[in-house]
């Protein structure tokens, strides 16, 4: 990554990225941490923090070899960011030249922890001198090899004995940028043509996700024609499967539909793009996140009834009239979208999966009685763990004899973030689980 004359100095970005990594190690979300970074430093800080968090296990393993006694947290975080960015990435050009990175890391140390500058310099220069041997040694440990906590790796091994390594590798790669063209306004093919006229390379993804367009390279939304007018939204191909599953061939005009955990509103909007006459209620337990749903609908010039409420407690928000369809995009581990949120793997704990599975079960049990006979409920999680997917579905079907699981090829079941995933696109979409439940 070359620096333009307008770019902030690298040492400032390294220091901000180190603060972000330190915050994640202390248990705070990267989204929350980046929101506090000065606006002019945020894009560069995010790029460095994402790269560092994807390589954090390797960097920690190497640091333990280079300096077995951990330095103070502020120094350690800077050192880990620098080591992660110096890590050799196959078939990828480094973000910065090694000598530049070391020089700027030492500069950052002189500002944030002056007494540590010589230590940082010595460790990074030794890493460069002995890089091949240190990389090989670090990658002999599971943490250094896979850049995920040991419990996460074990869980994937149990759930996906043939695919676990491929899933981990996919989770460490930067994700593609995929758009959803508003079906009420344009087609994917027309939008790709419009992008080509602006010199932006993109392609249509195909029949399973007919409104999906994948950009050759990520671009700021301000560069996307028609974004502010609601012509297009950012949404991964796997997430674009939810609304078609809910609508099916077509719900009756004026059908009552519930989006039970709606924020930030991408799937809410997609439902209305596919069938504008729905009477749609969008619910979320977080009133602040519900504002994002409203912002999305405003941009797309759509309306829905928004309510801040816990979907598990219908007595506090339901009017007693049954829904024709329900979308339950349940809170989950986010293990299927960890490439988009590289902090998630370091924030989650093993018992989180059990706790989240309990919430998912409570949501299913609370919402099922609200569905009209003959109605459909789509259960979705952006997870690759079976406890939040197939195991959750199997347990629900045992509890509810009036529920029938419907298989839709390419849509339902565990969709892994691998090449053989459906829809068959390269690079593959995020990891998701979908179940379509019909009420008898």
N, C-alpha and C positions, 0 to 999 in steps of 0.2 A: 504494500500500500504506500504509494508515494504521497508526500505532503504538498499540497498547494500552498501558495503564499498566504491564503486566508485560513488554512487549517490551524487549529490550536496547537501549541507545542506538545510534542509527544510526551514529555515528562509530566505534563499536567494530566493528560489522558491516562497515563499509567497510574498516577496517584489516585485518580477518581475510580479507575477500574479496580485498584487494590482495595479501596474503601468498599466498593460493591461486593467483591469477593469475601472480604472480611465480614460484611453484613450477612451474606448468605451463610457463611460458616457459623455465625451467631444465631441463625434460625430465621432471618428476615427474607421476605420475598424480593427477588430482583426487580420486579415491576415497581414495587414501593420504593426501593432504593434509587432506581434510575429517575423516578419522578422528582427526586430532590436534587439531582445534578443540574447545574446551570444549563440553560437551553443550548447555548453555543457549544457546550462540551458533550451534550447527551448522545448524539449519533456516534461520535468516536468512542466514547466511554462504553456504549452498548456493544459496539463491534468487538472491542477488546475484552469486555467482561464475558460475552458469549463465548469467544474463542478460549478464554482461560477456563471457564467452567466446564467446557467440553473436554478439556485436557487436565482437569484439576487432579484426578487420581494419578496420572503419570507424573505431574509436577510434584505432588506430595511424596510419591515414592522416590523420586530423584532427590528431593530435598533431604529426605531422611538419610540417604546415602552420603550426601555432600555435607550435611550438618545435622548429625543425629540428635543434638539438643536443639529443640525448636527455639528460634529467636522470638522476641516479643511479637504479639499478633500483628501490629501495624507493619513491622519489618517482614514478617513471614508472608503476609498477604501480597506485598509488593514483589517479594522474591518468587512466590508461586506464579503470579501473573507473568513475570519475565520468563521463568522457566517454561511455562505453558506455551508462550509465544515463540520461544526458541526451539520448541520441539519439532523435529523433522516430520513433515506431513507428506506422505507419498502423493505424487501427481498434483501437488498444490504448491503454488509459489508462496514463499513466506510473506507475511504482512509487512515486515520491515527487515532490512539488512541486519545481520547479527550485531555488527559493531555499533550500528546506530541504536539498536535496542539496549545493549549493555550501557552505552554512554548515557542514554536518556533515563534508564532505570537508576543509575548512580546519581544523576541530577535530581531525580524525584526523591531519592533517599536523603540527599543533602538538605532538601526542603522539609520533608516529613519526619525524619529521624537522623539528624546529622551524624551522630556517633556511629551509625550503622553503615555509612556509605562505603567505607573500605571493605567491610565484611561482604556487602552485596556485590561489590566489584570482584572480589576474590572468588566468591562462589560461582558467579556467572561465567567468569573467564575460565575457571576450572571445568565447568560444565561444557563449554565450547571445546576445550582441549581434549576432553575425554568423552565427547558426546556419544559416539557409537557404543562404547562399553557401558556407559551409564544408562543409556536408553535400553539396551538389551537387559541389563540387570533390573531396571525398574519394571520392565514389562514381563518379568518372571513372576511378579505378584499379580493376583487377580485385580486389585485396585489399579495398578499401573497399566495392566493390559486392557482392561475393559472400561475404565473411567466411570464406574458405577459402584455403589456400596456392595459389599459382599452379599448381604441378605437379598438385595435386588437381583443380583446375578443368580443366586440359588433359586429364587422364586421362578425366574424365567426358565432355568434348567428343568424344574419340575413341570411347569406348564407346557413348555415347548422344547422337548428334548432334541428335536432335529433342527430347530430354527433359532435357538436362543442366541447363538453367536452372531447370526445375521441380524437379529433384532437389535442387539447391542451396537453393532457396527452402524446400522441405520440411524440409531439414536444419537450417534456422535457426528453425523454429517449435517451441514446446514440444510434447512428445508427449502423446497421450491416456493415461489410466490405464485399462488393460484387465485384467480378472480372468478366471481360469479356475475355474469351479465344479467341484468334485470330482464326477465322474460317478457315483461309487459312493454319493454321499450326497444329491444334490439335482439339480434341473434349473436351467438358466439363468433360465427364466421365473419359477420359484418364488423364486429368489434376488433377482431384480429387484423382485418384489412385497415381499419382506422388507425390502429397502433402502428402498423407497417408504414403508413404515410408519415408518421412522426419519428420513424427510425427505431421503434421499439419492437424487438423480436418477440413473437408469442405464437402459441399454437392452440387449436381446439382439442379438447381431450376426448371427445367421442360420445357415443350413444348413452352410456350409463349415466353420465353427468353432462347433459346436452348444453348447459349454460356455462360450463367450466372452460376457462382459458388459463394456460400456464405461461408465465413470462419466461423468456430465456434467461434474464437476470432480474433480480429484485429491483424495484423502482419505488421512489416515494409516491404516495397516493396523489400528491399535488401534480405529478407528471402524467397522471392517468386522465385521458379526456373523459369528461362527463362524470367524474367521481363525485364532485360536490353537488351535482344535480341528481344523483341517484341512479345513474346509468349502470354503474358497476360497483361491486363490493369486494372486499378481500375475504376469501373463505376457501379453506383447503377442500380438495375434491372429496375426501372421505366425509367431511361434514356436510357436503351438498347432497348426500344420500338420504338425510333425515326427512326433509320436507316431502319429497316424492313418496316415501314410505307412508307418511301420515295421510297424504291426499289420495294416494292410490290412483285408480283410473279417474276418479273425481268424486268428491263429497257432494251431497245435495246442496243446491244454492242456499246460502244463509246458514250453513251447518255451524253448530257450536263447537269450537275447538279450544283446547287449553294447551298452552305452552307452559309447563309447570315449573321449570327452572330456566327462565328465559334469557337472563343476562349473558353476554352483552347484546343479544338480539339478532344475530346473523340468521339463525334458523327461523325466528319469528318473522323476519322480513321475507325470507325465502317462501314461507307458507303463503303469504299474501301476494307475492309475485306470481306464484303458480295458480292461486285461486283467490282473486280480489274480493269476492263476495262473502268470505268467511266471517262469522262473528267470533273474533279471536280474542281470548283473554290471555295476557302474558303476566305470569306470576314470578316473583323472585323474593327470596327471604332478605336480600340485601337491598335496602332502599337506595343506597348510593349507586350500586351497580345497575339498578333499574333505570337510572337517569341515562345510562348509555343506550339502553333499549329505546328510550324516547328519542335520543339524538339520532340513532340509526333510522327510526321510522320517519322522523322529520326530514332527514336528508333524502329519503326515498319517497317522500310525500304519501305516506300511508298512515292508517290509524288502527289502533287496537286498544282494548281496555287494559290498562296496566294496574297491577296491585302489588304492594309490598306485603308479603305474607309467607308463612311457612306452609308449604304444600302439604305437610304431614298433619296439619290441623284444619281440615275443611270447615269445621264449625265456626272458625274465625273469619272465613272469606267466601264460602260457597253459597250461592243463592238457591240451591236445591234443585235446579234444573239440570238434567243429565247432559253430558257432552257426547257428541257424535265421534270425536277423536281426541286423543290426548298424546302429546309429545312429552316424554319424561327423559330429558337429557340430564341425567343425574350427576350430582357431585361425585368425583372419583379421584383416583390417584394421579390422573393425567399422564400415566406411564406410556400412552400411545402418542403423546405430543411433546415428549421430552426434548426432541430436537429443536422445537420452537421455544421451549422453556427450560433451558439447560440447568437452571437452579433446582428444578423439582426433585431430581434424583438425590441431591444433597440435603434437601429440606425434609423429605419423607422419612418416616420411621417404620419399622416392620409392623407395629401394632396399628398404624394408620389404616392399613388395608382392611383389617377386621372391623375397625370403627366405621370406615366408609361403607363397607358392605352392609353393615347394620342399618345405616341411614338409607341406603338404596332399597333395602327390604321394607323399611318403614314407609318410604315414599310409594312403593308399588302397592303395598297393602292399603294405604290411605286413599290412593287415587282410583283404584280399581272399582270400588262401589259407585264412583261418580260417573262411570262410563255407561252409556245407554246400551241395552241389549243389541247385539249386532255391531256394536261400535268397535273401533280399533285403538289400541294403545301401542305406541312405539317407545320401547325402552332403549336408551343409548348411553354409552359411556365412552370417553376417549381413553380407554385403557386396554392394555394387552394382557392383564392379569385375569385368569379365569374366575377368580373369586368375585370379580366385578362384572363378569360376563356370563359365560355358559353356566357356571355353578349357581349364579344368582337366578338365572332363568329356570334352571331345573328345580331349584327349591321353591320358587314361586308357583310353578305348575303343580307341584305336589300339594301346596296349600290351597290352590284354587281350581277345583274341577271344572268350573265354567270358563276357564281360559284355555284357548287353543293357540299353540305357536305355529305361525305360518312361515314357511321357508320361501324366500325370494332370492333366486340365484344372483350373486354379485352384490347383494344388499345386506342380507342378514347373516348372523354369526360373527365370529372373530375375523376382522379384516386386519391383517398384520402389515406393518410398514415395509413390505418386501416387494420385489419385482412381480411375484406371482399374485399379488393382491388384486382385488377388484375395486375400482376400475383399473384395467391393466395399463398403467402409465409409467413413464420413467422420467425423473425419479418418482418413486412410488408415493402415494398419499400417506397421511397420518394413520396411526393404529386406532381402530374403533371397534366397538361391539354394538350390533343392532339386533333387537328382537321385535317381531311384529306379532302382537297378541290380539286375537279376535275373541269377543265376548259372546258366548252362546246364549 
